[in-house]
Amino acid sequence: MRFWVDVAAKAPQLAWPEVHGAARGVVYELIRGQDAELAAELHDSGWQGSSLRPLGVCPPVFPGAPRKKGVYATSDKGMLRLGSPVPRIAGCLLAGLGGCGELRWGSAPLEVLGVRLETAPDHSAGTAVFETASAVVVKHEDRFLLPDDPGYEERLVHNSRHKADVLGLPSDVEIDVVQAGHRRMFRTAKGFRIGAPVTVRVHAAPALLDALYDWGLGLATNQGFGWVK
């Protein structure tokens, strides 16, 4: 399940490192308020013996906010999105949002104006075109890969199959990059992340396509990377 959250920023800007750097803290705090044991498990080790955290988040976006050099401009009309393919996690996110009048995204308080469920597209055909709203992070060993690098699609497939295994879903996946955006580097609490937004065509079981839509593509989805539009 995925949720759309309408927000109004109470500060005129965010520092760029906070855009992705604050994401983990926000989602864990929402979960902790409903299920402290689950929040601790996800934070400390991952989901049910896996190092993966099956949740995604798209950092707040403020359409129409004036651009400001060196900072991320905010406004009183913005939105952020969160989701998880795991009902227990998604339920905690929804309950946390439902009882929350304000989120603190780094140094910026965000007033929560409303929350609504996002309906998933029909994936029954077993094929989907996913366009990401944020950069997709892919690594091989200690090196970040970009869409034009050899092995990029292979590692993205590997990551998606790993997600399928964790969720107990069919893991046959094919991914083709249709289009790629510009390389970007981001600073987070876990260090630097390098990636690029992509549009990909994915062939997989409908249940896995639904899960990737709720979870996101690639690594570090709980830091706001790989969110599917």
N, C-alpha and C positions, 0 to 999 in steps of 0.2 A: 504494500500500500504506500501511496505517496500523498503528501499534504502540501498545500499552497498556503503560505502564511502572509497576510498583508501586514506591513509594519510601517511605522513612522519613526525616523531617527530623531533623537533628541540632542544630537551633536552634529555640527556641520560637515564632519569629515571623519574618515578612518585613516589610520596609517596603513600603507600598503601591506606591511607584514601581518597586520591583524585580519586582513580579508580572508585568508585561508588559515592563518595561525590560530584564530579563535574558534574555528568550527568544532574541533574535537571537544573542547570544554563545554560548548553550548549543548551538543547532543548528549554528552554524558550526564550533564546536570539535569536535563529533562528526564532521562531514564532513571537517574539516581533518586529523583523525587518520588518515583513510583515503585522502583524495585532496586534497592541498593545492592543486592547480591548480583543481579544481572549487570549493573553498571560496573561493578568491580571486576567481574569476569571478563567483560569486553575490554575494559581498560588495561587489565593486567596481563591477560593471556590470549584473548580472542574468543571465538564462539565454539563451545563444545569440543575442545581439544585441538581446534584449528587456530592458526595465527590470524585468520581472516576475521574481520568485523563486518557482518552483513548489514550495513547501513550506509546510506548516502546522504549528502547534503549539498545544496547549491548555495554558496554565500549570498548575502543580501544584494539585490540589484535595485538601483534607483533610477528608473528611466526619466530622462529630462533633467537630471541633476547637472549643474554646470561643471565642466571639467576644470580641475585645479591641478596645477603642476606639483608633482611629488606626493599627492595625497589622493585618496579615494573619496570623491564627493558624495554626500548623502542628501536626503530630502525627507519631506513628510509623506512621500508616496513611494513606497518600496515594497519588495516582496522577497521572501526566501522560501526554499522548498526543501523538504526532508522526506525520507522514505526508508523502507526496509522490506525485504521479501519474507522476513520472519514475523509471523503474527504477534508473538510475545514482545518483540522489540518495537514493532509498529504500534502496538497498543499502548506501550509506555510513552512513546513519542506523542501520540494523539492525546492521551490523558494529561501529559505534562503541559502540552500547549493549551489544552482546554482550560486549565486552571491557572494560566500564566498571563498576567497583564503586561509584563515587561520582560524582555530578554536583554542580557548584556553581551554585546558582541565586541569583545575586546574592551576598548575604552568608551564605546558608544552604546548608550541605552537605546533599545528599540521598543517602542510601544507596540504591543500586539493588538491589531485592529480586527482581525478575523482569521479563521482557519477553515479551510474546506478541503474535501477529498478530491484528488485528481483521478479521473477515470482512465484506466489503462487502455491503450489501443488494442484492437483485435489482432492477436498474433497467431490465430488458428491456422494460417497458411504455412507457418514454420519459417517465414522469412520476414525480416524487419530491416528498415533503414533507420539507424540511430544517428542523430546529430547531437554532439555534446555541447553543453553551454559553458563548460569549463575544460581546461586542459586535461588530457588523458596522460597519466603517468605510467610508463612501462620501463622495466629494468631487466637487464641480463647481467647476472653476476653483480658487479658494483657500478655498472654503467647505465645511465639513462638512455633510452632509445627514442628516436623521433620517427615519424611515419615513413620517411624516405630511407631509413637505415635498414640494412639487411637484417632479417629476423624479427622485425617489428610485429608483423601480423602473426607470426608463429608464437611470439611471447604473449600477445593479446589473446590468442586462442588458448594457450596454456593457462593463463589466468582465469579465463572464462570456464574452462573445464574444471579447474580447481574449485571455483565457486559452485559449479554444478555438483561436484562430489560432496562438498560440505553440506549442501541442501538436500542431497539424496535425489537429484534429478538426472535425467539422461544427459550424458556429457559429450555427445557428438556435436561439434561446433565447427562452422566454417566462417571466416571473417575476411572480408575484402575492404580495403580502404578506398573510399570513393573520392574523398576530398580531405585536405588537411589545412589547418590554419598555421599561423606563425609560431615559431618556437618562443616559449616564455619560461622565465625562471622565477620561482617564488620562494620566499622564506617562510618557514613554519616552525612550530615548536620542536619538530622532529628534524630540523635541518632544511637544506635546500631541496626543492623539487623542480625538475625540468620536464616539460611536456608541451603538447600542442593540442588544441581542439581538433576533432576529427568528425567526419561523416563516414560511417561504415555500413556495409551490408552484411547482415548476420543471418546465417542459416542454422537453425537449432530447433529443438522441441519447443512447442508453444509455452510450456511451463517455464523453461529456462529463459526464453525471451521476456516473459513477464517478470522474472526475477531480476534479470539484468536491467530492465527498465526501472525497477524499484531501487536497485542497488547502485548501478553505475558501472562504468567500464574501467578496467585497469586497476592500479594500486591507489592506496591512500584516499579512497572514496569518503572516509569519515573526516577527511580534512578538506572536503569540498571539491575534489578532483573527479573528472570523468562523469559528471552528472549529465544524464540524457534529457534533452529538451522534450 
